[in-house]
């Protein structure tokens, strides 16, 4: 994921586990937040919380 910032490439985050990994990546490299795009919102209870803290959401998830 960290390569996304150096090359200015968006990273699609798909699913709860990938989103949890993205949250950790954002803690290590805050600039990464602007390059992460969530593919969907999972039915997992904690997924919404993790999405709101670390990943941009698309309009389809509103």
MIDRENFI-81215 format. One record per atom (N, C-alpha, C): atom name; chain; residue in three letters; z, y, x. Coordinates in steps of 0.02 Angstrom, whole numbers, padded with zeros to 5 digits, always signed. Last residue first. Layout:
VOGU, a, c, r, w, v, u
VOGU, CA, A, Ala, Z, Y, X
...
//
This chain:
VOGU, a, c, r, w, v, u
VOGU, N, A, Unk, +00041, +00276, -01157
VOGU, CA, A, Unk, +00087, +00321, -01194
VOGU, C, A, Unk, +00104, +00292, -01262
VOGU, N, A, Unk, -00054, +00205, -01092
VOGU, CA, A, Unk, +00013, +00175, -01096
VOGU, C, A, Unk, +00062, +00219, -01134
VOGU, N, A, Unk, -00169, +00277, -01084
VOGU, CA, A, Unk, -00169, +00219, -01129
VOGU, C, A, Unk, -00100, +00189, -01137
VOGU, N, A, Unk, -00152, +00369, -00982
VOGU, CA, A, Unk, -00143, +00391, -01051
VOGU, C, A, Unk, -00139, +00334, -01100
VOGU, N, A, Unk, -00063, +00286, -00849
VOGU, CA, A, Unk, -00125, +00311, -00880
VOGU, C, A, Unk, -00109, +00331, -00952
VOGU, N, A, Unk, +00067, +00338, -00739
VOGU, CA, A, Unk, +00044, +00298, -00795
VOGU, C, A, Unk, -00021, +00328, -00821
VOGU, N, A, Unk, +00120, +00322, -00571
VOGU, CA, A, Unk, +00087, +00361, -00623
VOGU, C, A, Unk, +00062, +00314, -00677
VOGU, N, A, Unk, +00279, +00258, -00520
VOGU, CA, A, Unk, +00207, +00248, -00528
VOGU, C, A, Unk, +00180, +00294, -00582
VOGU, N, A, Unk, +00422, +00274, -00512
VOGU, CA, A, Unk, +00381, +00269, -00452
VOGU, C, A, Unk, +00305, +00270, -00461
VOGU, N, A, Unk, +00499, +00288, -00627
VOGU, CA, A, Unk, +00527, +00311, -00565
VOGU, C, A, Unk, +00477, +00312, -00507
VOGU, N, A, Unk, +00427, +00233, -00730
VOGU, CA, A, Unk, +00444, +00303, -00734
VOGU, C, A, Unk, +00469, +00330, -00668
VOGU, N, A, Unk, +00422, +00098, -00688
VOGU, CA, A, Unk, +00361, +00138, -00693
VOGU, C, A, Unk, +00377, +00213, -00691
VOGU, N, A, Unk, +00556, +00061, -00702
VOGU, CA, A, Unk, +00526, +00062, -00635
VOGU, C, A, Unk, +00462, +00104, -00635
VOGU, N, A, Unk, +00567, +00070, -00841
VOGU, CA, A, Unk, +00611, +00110, -00798
VOGU, C, A, Unk, +00581, +00116, -00728
VOGU, N, A, Unk, +00474, -00024, -00885
VOGU, CA, A, Unk, +00466, +00046, -00903
VOGU, C, A, Unk, +00506, +00091, -00857
VOGU, N, A, Unk, +00529, -00145, -00834
VOGU, CA, A, Unk, +00465, -00120, -00810
VOGU, C, A, Unk, +00456, -00046, -00826
VOGU, N, A, Unk, +00643, -00203, -00885
VOGU, CA, A, Unk, +00650, -00153, -00833
VOGU, C, A, Unk, +00585, -00121, -00810
VOGU, N, A, Unk, +00593, -00296, -00983
VOGU, CA, A, Unk, +00637, -00240, -01001
VOGU, C, A, Unk, +00639, -00185, -00948
VOGU, N, A, Unk, +00424, -00343, -00992
VOGU, CA, A, Unk, +00488, -00349, -00956
VOGU, C, A, Unk, +00529, -00286, -00970
VOGU, N, A, Unk, +00300, -00320, -01040
VOGU, CA, A, Unk, +00353, -00327, -01090
VOGU, C, A, Unk, +00421, -00336, -01058
VOGU, N, A, Unk, +00216, -00193, -00939
VOGU, CA, A, Unk, +00238, -00261, -00955
VOGU, C, A, Unk, +00290, -00261, -01010
VOGU, N, A, Unk, +00086, -00085, -00949
VOGU, CA, A, Unk, +00159, -00088, -00954
VOGU, C, A, Unk, +00178, -00157, -00979
VOGU, N, A, Unk, -00045, -00077, -00823
VOGU, CA, A, Unk, -00020, -00087, -00891
VOGU, C, A, Unk, +00056, -00084, -00890
VOGU, N, A, Unk, -00078, -00024, -00700
VOGU, CA, A, Unk, -00130, -00055, -00740
VOGU, C, A, Unk, -00109, -00063, -00812
VOGU, N, A, Unk, -00029, +00129, -00626
VOGU, CA, A, Unk, -00008, +00068, -00661
VOGU, C, A, Unk, -00065, +00041, -00704
VOGU, N, A, Unk, -00067, +00190, -00469
VOGU, CA, A, Unk, -00086, +00193, -00540
VOGU, C, A, Unk, -00067, +00126, -00572
VOGU, N, A, Unk, -00026, +00286, -00329
VOGU, CA, A, Unk, -00013, +00225, -00367
VOGU, C, A, Unk, -00031, +00236, -00441
VOGU, N, A, Unk, -00033, +00404, -00262
VOGU, CA, A, Unk, -00091, +00360, -00257
VOGU, C, A, Unk, -00083, +00296, -00298
VOGU, N, A, Unk, +00085, +00474, -00269
VOGU, CA, A, Unk, +00025, +00505, -00296
VOGU, C, A, Unk, -00037, +00461, -00296
VOGU, N, A, Unk, +00174, +00392, -00196
VOGU, CA, A, Unk, +00180, +00398, -00269
VOGU, C, A, Unk, +00115, +00426, -00300
VOGU, N, A, Unk, +00161, +00409, -00059
VOGU, CA, A, Unk, +00124, +00355, -00091
VOGU, C, A, Unk, +00123, +00361, -00167
VOGU, N, A, Unk, +00252, +00499, -00013
VOGU, CA, A, Unk, +00183, +00522, -00026
VOGU, C, A, Unk, +00142, +00471, -00064
VOGU, N, A, Unk, +00368, +00422, +00018
VOGU, CA, A, Unk, +00363, +00458, -00046
VOGU, C, A, Unk, +00293, +00484, -00063
VOGU, N, A, Unk, +00395, +00280, +00085
VOGU, CA, A, Unk, +00342, +00330, +00096
VOGU, C, A, Unk, +00330, +00368, +00031
VOGU, N, A, Unk, +00506, +00208, +00044
VOGU, CA, A, Unk, +00490, +00211, +00115
VOGU, C, A, Unk, +00440, +00266, +00132
VOGU, N, A, Unk, +00499, +00224, -00094
VOGU, CA, A, Unk, +00561, +00242, -00059
VOGU, C, A, Unk, +00548, +00250, +00016
VOGU, N, A, Unk, +00375, +00170, -00117
VOGU, CA, A, Unk, +00384, +00241, -00127
VOGU, C, A, Unk, +00448, +00266, -00094
VOGU, N, A, Unk, +00404, +00034, -00093
VOGU, CA, A, Unk, +00356, +00069, -00050
VOGU, C, A, Unk, +00363, +00145, -00056
VOGU, N, A, Unk, +00488, +00009, -00202
VOGU, CA, A, Unk, +00514, +00005, -00134
VOGU, C, A, Unk, +00469, +00042, -00085
VOGU, N, A, Unk, +00393, +00023, -00303
VOGU, CA, A, Unk, +00452, +00065, -00303
VOGU, C, A, Unk, +00484, +00066, -00233
VOGU, N, A, Unk, +00306, -00081, -00273
VOGU, CA, A, Unk, +00282, -00012, -00266
VOGU, C, A, Unk, +00341, +00036, -00264
VOGU, N, A, Unk, +00385, -00189, -00307
VOGU, CA, A, Unk, +00366, -00181, -00237
VOGU, C, A, Unk, +00342, -00110, -00225
VOGU, N, A, Unk, +00389, -00166, -00445
VOGU, CA, A, Unk, +00451, -00165, -00407
VOGU, C, A, Unk, +00437, -00156, -00332
VOGU, N, A, Unk, +00254, -00185, -00472
VOGU, CA, A, Unk, +00283, -00119, -00482
VOGU, C, A, Unk, +00349, -00113, -00446
VOGU, N, A, Unk, +00241, -00321, -00447
VOGU, CA, A, Unk, +00203, -00274, -00405
VOGU, C, A, Unk, +00231, -00204, -00412
VOGU, N, A, Unk, +00323, -00366, -00552
VOGU, CA, A, Unk, +00341, -00380, -00483
VOGU, C, A, Unk, +00305, -00333, -00435
VOGU, N, A, Unk, +00252, -00318, -00668
VOGU, CA, A, Unk, +00321, -00298, -00654
VOGU, C, A, Unk, +00339, -00309, -00581
VOGU, N, A, Unk, +00078, -00264, -00651
VOGU, CA, A, Unk, +00133, -00309, -00668
VOGU, C, A, Unk, +00200, -00285, -00643
VOGU, N, A, Unk, -00017, -00191, -00536
VOGU, CA, A, Unk, -00026, -00233, -00595
VOGU, C, A, Unk, +00034, -00280, -00604
VOGU, N, A, Unk, -00073, -00043, -00475
VOGU, CA, A, Unk, -00014, -00085, -00476
VOGU, C, A, Unk, -00015, -00125, -00541
VOGU, N, A, Unk, -00201, +00015, -00376
VOGU, CA, A, Unk, -00184, -00007, -00443
VOGU, C, A, Unk, -00127, -00057, -00439
VOGU, N, A, Unk, -00212, +00152, -00275
VOGU, CA, A, Unk, -00189, +00083, -00275
VOGU, C, A, Unk, -00169, +00065, -00347
VOGU, N, A, Unk, -00337, +00261, -00207
VOGU, CA, A, Unk, -00290, +00243, -00261
VOGU, C, A, Unk, -00274, +00169, -00256
VOGU, N, A, Unk, -00344, +00326, -00044
VOGU, CA, A, Unk, -00371, +00277, -00092
VOGU, C, A, Unk, -00317, +00261, -00144
VOGU, N, A, Unk, -00327, +00396, +00079
VOGU, CA, A, Unk, -00333, +00431, +00015
VOGU, C, A, Unk, -00367, +00387, -00038
VOGU, N, A, Unk, -00294, +00335, +00194
VOGU, CA, A, Unk, -00365, +00336, +00177
VOGU, C, A, Unk, -00380, +00371, +00111
VOGU, N, A, Unk, -00158, +00351, +00194
VOGU, CA, A, Unk, -00195, +00372, +00253
VOGU, C, A, Unk, -00270, +00376, +00240
VOGU, N, A, Unk, -00123, +00296, +00070
VOGU, CA, A, Unk, -00113, +00367, +00083
VOGU, C, A, Unk, -00154, +00390, +00142
VOGU, N, A, Unk, -00157, +00160, +00081
VOGU, CA, A, Unk, -00187, +00201, +00029
VOGU, C, A, Unk, -00180, +00275, +00043
VOGU, N, A, Unk, -00077, +00100, +00173
VOGU, CA, A, Unk, -00144, +00120, +00195
VOGU, C, A, Unk, -00178, +00164, +00143
VOGU, N, A, Unk, +00033, +00061, +00099
VOGU, CA, A, Unk, +00038, +00120, +00141
VOGU, C, A, Unk, -00029, +00144, +00167
VOGU, N, A, Unk, +00000, -00060, +00041
VOGU, CA, A, Unk, +00000, +00000, +00000
VOGU, C, A, Unk, +00000, +00063, +00043
//
